[in-house]
Amino acid sequence: MIRSKTSLTAKSLLAWLRLTKRKRTYAELDRFRRSIESSQAKGDRGPIRAIRRRFDVERSEVDGRPCYTIRPRRGGVAKRVLYFHGGAYVHQIQHDHWRFFGRLIDRTGCSVTVPIYPLAPDHQCPETTAFVRRAYDEFAAVTEPEDRIVMGDSAGAGIALGLTKALRDEGRPVPKETVLLSPWLDLTMSHPAQPALDERDPYLALTGLNEAARLYSGPLPRTDPRLSPLSGDLSGLGALTVYIGTKDVLLADARRLHTLCTEQGVPLGYHEYEGMIHAWMLASIPEAKLALEEIAHLVDRSLVKSV
């Protein structure tokens, strides 16, 4: 599905990003490295105050790292979302993520579990992947297979797809739904269309993404499926859904996923929004509200009220 109309609010956001030169954070290596230091210096602060006021928040630990589960205070349902946040594997979870979780819970009554996974450069792919797997095992232990939804944005979407593929390869039940928001699916950053997309993207840039990929991958080749889950067999993964915008440097690989799924006969819910930037579905714009309604329908599939 391709949506071609861009709202005035979204156009204003794009203009603001260009006016404030937000792209420089990813386009200039020194700025990008400083952004990593600044983000990680804040440490884990957990859900924002607005979320704690309105929902029940439970903090647990996996390997000594925090894992938050947010639940409605009444009228909840059985469906549970395991969400991996974006941030190029180097940036902490942001306020927009927590606000998005609140909107999703309000709309569906689901619970959202958010593991705060270890970040590069201090922690690299093997450690993060092992943490993700243990976080999933704890999530699965208290959630029926038909109620499991794995979701993520950007780097977190790459984690989500890699996790679902690993579960399939081991013969374990895969999540009912895997939802990928502006996914970073290939850390090689080798698609020939990406330089042109870089010029259109007002937020991300190949310079910063390549640096993040270097820090996260360490000695592993970037073709390793834990880093680049786009490659290989895509069958048997349950329901797959992608959301992407046309002003996102990661668009080329999302389209490639669409092509590969078509070639392999794998159903894919593909939603491409004209003029949208990276992770636009977390923003406060009309297109994000529309995407939220669509994502809520994925959560609502075969929804059963909790007793």
Phi, psi and chi 1 to 4 in degrees:
 res  aa     phi    psi   chi1   chi2   chi3   chi4
   1 MET       -  128.3  179.3 -174.5  -61.8      -
   2 ILE  -120.3  124.9  -61.8  177.0      -      -
   3 ARG  -106.8  123.9  -61.7 -168.8 -178.1  -86.2
   4 SER  -102.2  -13.0   58.0      -      -      -
   5 LYS   -91.3  131.8 -172.8  176.0 -179.3 -179.6
   6 THR  -112.1  128.3  -55.2      -      -      -
   7 SER   -71.4  160.0   68.9      -      -      -
   8 LEU   -63.8  -35.9  -70.7  176.0      -      -
   9 THR   -62.5  -42.7  -52.6      -      -      -
  10 ALA   -66.5  -39.4      -      -      -      -
  11 LYS   -63.7  -37.0  -70.7  178.4 -179.9  177.7
  12 SER   -65.0  -39.5  -62.4      -      -      -
  13 LEU   -62.5  -43.1  173.9   60.6      -      -
  14 LEU   -61.6  -43.5  -68.4  170.7      -      -
  15 ALA   -63.0  -40.5      -      -      -      -
  16 TRP   -64.1  -41.3  178.2   79.8      -      -
  17 LEU   -61.4  -41.5  -72.6  169.6      -      -
  18 ARG   -71.2  -40.3  -65.0 -167.7 -174.2  -76.9
  19 LEU   -62.9  -41.1 -178.3   64.9      -      -
  20 THR   -87.1   -0.9   56.5      -      -      -
  21 LYS    55.5   44.3  -60.4 -179.4  179.2  178.8
  22 ARG   -62.4  -25.3  -66.5  -64.6  -62.3  -86.7
  23 LYS   -62.4  -22.7 -173.8 -178.3  179.7   78.3
  24 ARG   -60.2  -27.3  -68.1  175.9   65.4 -174.3
  25 THR   -59.1  -39.4  -61.9      -      -      -
  26 TYR   -94.7  -21.6  -83.7   84.5      -      -
  27 ALA   -84.5  -24.1      -      -      -      -
  28 GLU  -113.4  122.0  -60.5  174.4   12.6      -
  29 LEU   -60.0  -43.0 -160.4   53.5      -      -
  30 ASP   -62.4  -43.0  -74.0  -15.0      -      -
  31 ARG   -63.0  -40.5  -77.1  179.5  178.7  -92.6
  32 PHE   -63.9  -43.1 -176.7   66.6      -      -
  33 ARG   -64.6  -38.0  -71.7  170.0  175.5  162.9
  34 ARG   -66.5  -34.7  -71.1 -162.1  -61.5  -89.4
  35 SER   -65.2  -34.3   77.2      -      -      -
  36 ILE   -65.4  -47.6  -64.0  172.7      -      -
  37 GLU   -60.3  -44.0  -66.3  175.6    2.4      -
  38 SER   -65.2  -44.5  174.6      -      -      -
  39 SER   -64.4  -46.7  175.8      -      -      -
  40 GLN   -74.4  -23.8  -64.5 -168.3   15.9      -
  41 ALA   -65.3  -24.6      -      -      -      -
  42 LYS   -71.1  -25.5  -62.8  174.2 -176.3  176.6
  43 GLY    67.4 -172.5      -      -      -      -
  44 ASP   -84.8  120.0  168.1   54.5      -      -
  45 ARG  -110.7   -2.8  -62.4 -179.4  178.9  179.1
  46 GLY    71.6 -171.7      -      -      -      -
  47 PRO   -58.8  146.3  -24.7   34.5      -      -
  48 ILE   -67.7  163.9   59.0  175.2      -      -
  49 ARG   -57.7  -39.3 -174.9  178.2  -57.2  172.0
  50 ALA   -61.8  -34.3      -      -      -      -
  51 ILE   -72.2  -42.9  -66.3  -63.0      -      -
  52 ARG   -65.2  -31.4  -65.7 -176.9 -175.6  -84.6
  53 ARG   -69.5  -36.2  -85.8 -157.9  -48.9  -98.8
  54 ARG  -101.3  -18.3  -62.2  175.5   51.3 -129.8
  55 PHE  -132.3  161.8  -56.7  101.9      -      -
  56 ASP   -79.2  129.7  -72.4  -24.5      -      -
  57 VAL  -121.5  122.7  176.5      -      -      -
  58 GLU  -111.9  128.7  176.2 -172.6  -15.1      -
  59 ARG  -106.2  124.3 -175.6 -172.4 -170.3  -82.2
  60 SER  -123.7 -177.1   58.6      -      -      -
  61 GLU  -133.3  143.0  -70.5 -169.2   -6.1      -
  62 VAL  -126.0  118.1  176.6      -      -      -
  63 ASP    55.1   34.4  -66.4  -13.0      -      -
  64 GLY    78.7    4.5      -      -      -      -
  65 ARG  -107.1  149.1  -61.9 -168.5   61.5   82.8
  66 PRO   -71.6  147.6   24.2  -33.0      -      -
  67 CYS  -141.4  120.9 -173.6      -      -      -
  68 TYR  -108.1  136.2  -62.7   96.4      -      -
  69 THR  -118.7  126.0  -64.1      -      -      -
  70 ILE  -111.5  127.1  -50.5  162.9      -      -
  71 ARG  -130.0  149.1  -61.3 -176.3  178.5   90.5
  72 PRO   -66.6  148.3   21.1  -29.6      -      -
  73 ARG   -74.8  -19.7  -70.9 -169.9  170.1  151.5
  74 ARG  -156.7  155.7   58.1 -179.7   63.7   88.4
  75 GLY    71.4   27.4      -      -      -      -
  76 GLY   -74.0  169.1      -      -      -      -
  77 VAL  -123.9  172.7  -61.4      -      -      -
  78 ALA   -74.2  -27.3      -      -      -      -
  79 LYS   -61.1  138.4  -68.3  -76.4 -176.8  173.2
  80 ARG  -132.8  136.7  -66.3 -174.3   62.2 -179.8
  81 VAL  -105.9  129.3  173.5      -      -      -
  82 LEU  -102.0  115.1 -178.5   66.1      -      -
  83 TYR  -115.9  130.2 -166.7  100.3      -      -
  84 PHE  -109.7  119.1  -61.9  102.6      -      -
  85 HIS   -75.8  156.1   70.2   85.8      -      -
  86 GLY   -84.8 -179.4      -      -      -      -
  87 GLY   138.4   22.7      -      -      -      -
  88 ALA    58.6   25.9      -      -      -      -
  89 TYR    67.2    6.1  -62.2  104.2      -      -
  90 VAL  -129.7  -14.5  -64.7      -      -      -
  91 HIS  -109.2  146.0  -69.1  139.8      -      -
  92 GLN   -69.0  161.0  -64.5  -83.1   11.9      -
  93 ILE   -57.5  145.9 -170.0  169.7      -      -
  94 GLN  -112.7  167.0  -61.3 -178.1   11.7      -
  95 HIS   -58.6  -36.8  -74.1 -172.3      -      -
  96 ASP   -60.8  -31.3  -76.9  -10.9      -      -
  97 HIS   -62.8  -49.4  -71.4  105.0      -      -
  98 TRP   -61.9  -40.2  -60.7  113.1      -      -
  99 ARG   -63.3  -40.3  -64.5 -172.4 -174.0  103.4
 100 PHE   -61.0  -42.8  173.5   77.1      -      -
 101 PHE   -60.3  -41.8  -55.2  151.6      -      -
 102 GLY   -61.0  -43.4      -      -      -      -
 103 ARG   -65.2  -39.3  -67.4 -166.8  -67.3  -91.0
 104 LEU   -66.2  -41.9 -177.0   60.4      -      -
 105 ILE   -65.9  -43.0  -64.7  167.9      -      -
 106 ASP   -57.2  -41.2  -78.9  -21.6      -      -
 107 ARG   -75.7  -33.2  172.8   58.7 -178.5   77.1
 108 THR  -116.5  -22.6   65.7      -      -      -
 109 GLY    78.5    8.2      -      -      -      -
 110 CYS   -74.7  172.2   72.3      -      -      -
 111 SER  -105.7  149.4  -61.5      -      -      -
 112 VAL  -124.2  124.2  179.4      -      -      -
 113 THR  -107.5  129.6  -64.3      -      -      -
 114 VAL  -125.5   99.2 -172.2      -      -      -
 115 PRO   -76.3  133.3   -9.5   25.9      -      -
 116 ILE   -93.1   88.6  -53.4  -60.4      -      -
 117 TYR   -74.9  156.5   58.1   86.3      -      -
 118 PRO   -69.0  146.3   21.8  -31.2      -      -
 119 LEU  -110.2  151.8  -59.5  173.8      -      -
 120 ALA   -75.7  156.5      -      -      -      -
 121 PRO   -86.6   -9.9   31.8  -36.2      -      -
 122 ASP   -69.9  -26.3  -69.2  -18.6      -      -
 123 HIS  -129.6  132.9  -50.8  -81.9      -      -
 124 GLN  -114.8 -177.9  -64.2  174.9  -31.3      -
 125 CYS   -49.2  -50.5  176.5      -      -      -
 126 PRO   -58.6  -41.0  -26.9   36.5      -      -
 127 GLU   -68.6  -43.8 -178.3 -178.9   -8.8      -
 128 THR   -65.1  -42.1  -62.4      -      -      -
 129 THR   -62.0  -41.5  -58.7      -      -      -
 130 ALA   -64.3  -41.3      -      -      -      -
 131 PHE   -61.7  -46.0  168.3   84.8      -      -
 132 VAL   -58.0  -42.0  163.5      -      -      -
 133 ARG   -65.5  -41.1 -176.6   51.6  179.9  -85.2
 134 ARG   -69.1  -35.5  -75.1 -171.7  -77.5  -88.3
 135 ALA   -63.8  -40.0      -      -      -      -
 136 TYR   -65.3  -42.1  178.4   81.5      -      -
 137 ASP   -59.2  -40.4  -72.6  -16.2      -      -
 138 GLU   -69.0  -38.6  -64.5 -156.8    6.9      -
 139 PHE   -61.9  -46.0  169.7   80.4      -      -
 140 ALA   -68.0  -29.3      -      -      -      -
 141 ALA   -64.4  -22.3      -      -      -      -
 142 VAL  -118.8   13.9  -65.3      -      -      -
 143 THR  -135.4  129.8  -48.2      -      -      -
 144 GLU   -68.0  147.5  -65.0  -61.5  -36.9      -
 145 PRO   -52.3  -39.5  -28.0   35.7      -      -
 146 GLU   -73.2   -9.4   63.8  -88.8   16.3      -
 147 ASP  -105.5    3.2  -66.0  -33.4      -      -
 148 ARG   -90.6  125.9  -61.9  173.0 -165.7  163.0
 149 ILE  -127.3  127.3  -60.1  153.1      -      -
 150 VAL  -109.2  132.4  172.0      -      -      -
 151 MET  -144.0  154.0 -168.3 -179.0  -55.8      -
 152 GLY  -169.9  162.1      -      -      -      -
 153 ASP  -119.0  144.9   67.4  -76.8      -      -
 154 SER    56.6 -120.7 -166.4      -      -      -
 155 ALA   -59.8  -37.2      -      -      -      -
 156 GLY   -63.5  -30.5      -      -      -      -
 157 ALA   -70.0  -37.1      -      -      -      -
 158 GLY   -62.0  -41.6      -      -      -      -
 159 ILE   -59.9  -44.3  -72.1  173.9      -      -
 160 ALA   -61.9  -46.6      -      -      -      -
 161 LEU   -67.2  -40.8 -178.7   58.2      -      -
 162 GLY   -61.4  -39.1      -      -      -      -
 163 LEU   -64.3  -47.0  170.2   63.5      -      -
 164 THR   -62.1  -40.4  -60.7      -      -      -
 165 LYS   -65.6  -39.7  -69.1 -177.6   75.0  173.5
 166 ALA   -64.2  -41.0      -      -      -      -
 167 LEU   -62.2  -44.8  -67.7  168.3      -      -
 168 ARG   -59.8  -45.1  177.2 -152.6   58.5 -169.1
 169 ASP   -62.3  -27.2  -68.0  -14.7      -      -
 170 GLU   -90.4    1.8  -65.4  171.8   13.1      -
 171 GLY    75.5   17.4      -      -      -      -
 172 ARG   -93.0  156.9  -66.5 -174.3   56.7 -175.5
 173 PRO   -58.8  133.6  -23.1   33.5      -      -
 174 VAL   -90.7  160.2  -61.6      -      -      -
 175 PRO   -58.3  152.9  -22.1   32.7      -      -
 176 LYS   -59.5  -41.5  177.5   78.0  172.0  179.9
 177 GLU  -135.6  140.6  -53.0  -86.2  -10.5      -
 178 THR  -122.9  115.7  -59.7      -      -      -
 179 VAL  -114.6  122.8 -175.9      -      -      -
 180 LEU  -114.7  115.6  -47.9  174.9      -      -
 181 LEU  -104.1  118.5  -48.8  178.9      -      -
 182 SER    44.5   56.2  -63.1      -      -      -
 183 PRO   -72.1  142.2   28.0  -36.6      -      -
 184 TRP   -99.8  101.2 -168.0    9.4      -      -
 185 LEU  -106.2  -13.9  -59.5  173.0      -      -
 186 ASP  -144.6  105.1 -175.7   -5.1      -      -
 187 LEU   -77.8   -3.6  -92.5   62.0      -      -
 188 THR   -70.2  -22.9   68.9      -      -      -
 189 MET    49.9   45.5  -55.4  -57.5  -66.4      -
 190 SER  -108.6    2.4   57.5      -      -      -
 191 HIS   -66.4  131.7 -163.1  -70.8      -      -
 192 PRO   -64.0  -18.1   19.5  -31.2      -      -
 193 ALA   -82.8  -11.4      -      -      -      -
 194 GLN   -68.3  -36.6  -75.1 -177.7  -36.6      -
 195 PRO   -57.8  -40.5  -29.0   37.4      -      -
 196 ALA   -68.7  -39.4      -      -      -      -
 197 LEU   -64.7  -34.6  -72.3  168.3      -      -
 198 ASP   -57.1  -39.5 -168.1  -12.4      -      -
 199 GLU   -67.7  -27.4  -64.9 -179.2    3.0      -
 200 ARG   -87.8  -25.0  -72.6  167.3   48.7   86.2
 201 ASP   -76.6  120.8 -169.3  -37.0      -      -
 202 PRO   -87.4    5.3   33.7  -35.0      -      -
 203 TYR  -128.9  -61.1  179.4   48.9      -      -
 204 LEU   -85.3  161.7  -65.7 -177.8      -      -
 205 ALA  -149.3  149.6      -      -      -      -
 206 LEU   -62.6  -32.4  -67.6  175.6      -      -
 207 THR   -58.1  -52.4  -62.9      -      -      -
 208 GLY   -68.9  -38.6      -      -      -      -
 209 LEU   -64.6  -40.9  -70.6  175.3      -      -
 210 ASN   -65.3  -36.0  -86.7  -54.1      -      -
 211 GLU   -67.3  -43.0  174.1   68.0   -0.7      -
 212 ALA   -62.3  -41.7      -      -      -      -
 213 ALA   -62.3  -39.6      -      -      -      -
 214 ARG   -64.2  -44.3 -179.0 -173.6   72.0   81.8
 215 LEU   -66.9  -38.1  -65.4  172.7      -      -
 216 TYR   -79.2  -38.5 -179.5   61.6      -      -
 217 SER   -76.0  -30.8   59.5      -      -      -
 218 GLY    58.2 -130.3      -      -      -      -
 219 PRO   -79.2   -8.6   28.4  -34.9      -      -
 220 LEU   -72.1  143.4  -68.4  175.1      -      -
 221 PRO   -66.8  142.7   24.7  -33.2      -      -
 222 ARG   -68.7   -9.8  -65.9 -166.1 -161.4  176.0
 223 THR   -80.7   -8.6   53.2      -      -      -
 224 ASP   -54.3  132.9 -172.4  -65.3      -      -
 225 PRO   -61.1  -21.1   19.2  -31.3      -      -
 226 ARG   -70.7  -24.0  -68.9  170.0  -68.0  179.2
 227 LEU   -95.9  -37.3  -63.9  166.6      -      -
 228 SER  -130.1   77.1  -59.6      -      -      -
 229 PRO   -73.1    1.1   28.4  -36.1      -      -
 230 LEU   -64.7  -33.4  176.1   57.3      -      -
 231 SER   -78.5  162.4   59.0      -      -      -
 232 GLY    89.3 -168.0      -      -      -      -
 233 ASP   -71.7  129.8 -178.7   14.7      -      -
 234 LEU  -111.0    9.8  -63.9  167.2      -      -
 235 SER   -82.9  161.0   63.4      -      -      -
 236 GLY    69.0   28.5      -      -      -      -
 237 LEU  -106.0   12.7  -60.8  177.7      -      -
 238 GLY    74.4 -160.2      -      -      -      -
 239 ALA   -79.9  126.3      -      -      -      -
 240 LEU  -112.3  136.1  -68.5  177.1      -      -
 241 THR  -139.4  138.8  -55.0      -      -      -
 242 VAL  -126.5  139.0  169.0      -      -      -
 243 TYR  -121.3  132.7  -77.2   82.9      -      -
 244 ILE  -151.5  155.9 -168.5   71.4      -      -
 245 GLY  -114.5  159.4      -      -      -      -
 246 THR   -81.9  -10.4   60.1      -      -      -
 247 LYS  -105.7   41.5  -69.2 -172.5  179.7  -64.9
 248 ASP  -124.1  126.1 -172.5  -23.3      -      -
 249 VAL   -61.2  -18.7   71.8      -      -      -
 250 LEU   -86.8    2.6  -57.7 -179.3      -      -
 251 LEU   -58.1  -40.6  171.5   65.7      -      -
 252 ALA   -58.6  -41.0      -      -      -      -
 253 ASP   -76.7  -29.2  -73.8  -32.2      -      -
 254 ALA   -64.5  -42.9      -      -      -      -
 255 ARG   -65.2  -35.8  -73.4  177.6  171.0  174.8
 256 ARG   -64.0  -40.2 -173.4  174.3  155.4 -142.2
 257 LEU   -60.0  -42.9  175.9   64.7      -      -
 258 HIS   -58.5  -45.9 -172.9 -154.9      -      -
 259 THR   -63.1  -45.0  -61.6      -      -      -
 260 LEU   -63.9  -41.0  -70.7  172.2      -      -
 261 CYS   -63.1  -40.6  -75.7      -      -      -
 262 THR   -62.5  -45.7  -59.7      -      -      -
 263 GLU   -63.8  -34.7  -68.1  173.0   -9.6      -
 264 GLN   -91.2    1.9  -63.9  178.9   25.7      -
 265 GLY    69.0   30.0      -      -      -      -
 266 VAL  -100.1  122.2  174.4      -      -      -
 267 PRO   -62.8  136.3  -19.3   31.9      -      -
 268 LEU  -141.8  125.4  173.2   71.2      -      -
 269 GLY   -80.9  108.8      -      -      -      -
 270 TYR  -114.7  121.6 -177.0   80.0      -      -
 271 HIS  -125.4  107.7  -56.3  -95.7      -      -
 272 GLU  -112.6  122.8 -177.9  177.4  -56.1      -
 273 TYR  -107.8  124.0  -80.8   58.5      -      -
 274 GLU   -64.7  132.5  179.7   65.8   33.3      -
 275 GLY    79.8    1.0      -      -      -      -
 276 MET   -88.2  146.7  -68.4  -62.4   98.6      -
 277 ILE   -93.0 -177.4   60.9  168.5      -      -
 278 HIS   -63.3  131.9 -174.9   69.3      -      -
 279 ALA    57.3   32.0      -      -      -      -
 280 TRP   -61.4  -25.1   51.7  -88.7      -      -
 281 MET   -68.7  -10.1   60.6  -68.4  -61.1      -
 282 LEU   -90.8   -9.1  -55.0 -177.2      -      -
 283 ALA   -84.5  171.8      -      -      -      -
 284 SER   -99.5   72.5  -63.2      -      -      -
 285 ILE  -135.2  158.7   55.9  176.5      -      -
 286 PRO   -56.1  -37.8  -28.1   36.5      -      -
 287 GLU   -63.3  -35.3  -70.7   81.8   -4.5      -
 288 ALA   -67.8  -36.7      -      -      -      -
 289 LYS   -65.2  -39.1  -66.5  178.4 -178.2  177.7
 290 LEU   -65.8  -44.5  178.8   57.7      -      -
 291 ALA   -61.7  -40.0      -      -      -      -
 292 LEU   -59.9  -41.1  176.9   67.3      -      -
 293 GLU   -61.6  -41.7  -78.7  -59.5  -51.5      -
 294 GLU   -67.0  -42.2  -65.1  170.3  -15.2      -
 295 ILE   -65.5  -38.4  -66.4  166.7      -      -
 296 ALA   -60.6  -36.1      -      -      -      -
 297 HIS   -64.5  -33.3  -77.3  -59.5      -      -
 298 LEU   -65.5  -41.9  -59.2  177.8      -      -
 299 VAL   -67.1  -34.5  176.3      -      -      -
 300 ASP   -74.7  -14.0  -76.1  -17.4      -      -
 301 ARG   -56.7  125.8  -69.4 -166.2 -142.6 -163.7
 302 SER    55.2   32.1  -57.2      -      -      -
 303 LEU   -65.5  133.9 -162.0   59.7      -      -
 304 VAL  -122.2  127.1  178.8      -      -      -
 305 LYS   -66.8  138.8  -74.2  -73.3 -177.3 -179.1
 306 SER   -66.6  150.8  -63.4      -      -      -
 307 VAL   -85.8      -  177.4      -      -      -
